[in-house]
């Protein structure tokens, strides 16, 4: 039973990590696009 809880917790943690990286990647892409638009004006 302890192993099952541990595996479930690790899977949940991995999912959280992937979600965090996904959101971070979207934010970085957004900032790069905004910076490119800003630089393009000058």
N, C-alpha and C positions, 0 to 999 in steps of 0.2 A: 504493500500500500504506500509506503514511503517513496519507493521508486516511481510509482505512478504519479504521485504528486510532484515529484522532482521533474519528471519528464514533461508534465503538463505546464509546470512553471517555466521550464526552459523554452518550450515551444511558444508560450505566451511572450516571453522576453524576446525571443527571436523575431516574432511578429511585430512587437513594439519597435525593435531596432530597425527593421526594414521599413516600417511606416515612418519613423523619424528621418531615415535617410531619404526616403521618397519625398517627403515634404520639404526637407532641406534642399534637395536637388531642384525641386520646382521653384523654390524661392531664389536659388542661385541663378537659374535660367531666367527668371523674371528680372532680376537685377542686372544681368548681363544685357538683356534686351533693352531695358530702360537706359542703361549707360550708353549703349550703342546709338540709341535714338538721340540722346543728349550730345554725344560727340559729333554725330552727323549734322547737327545744326551749326557747328562752328568750323 
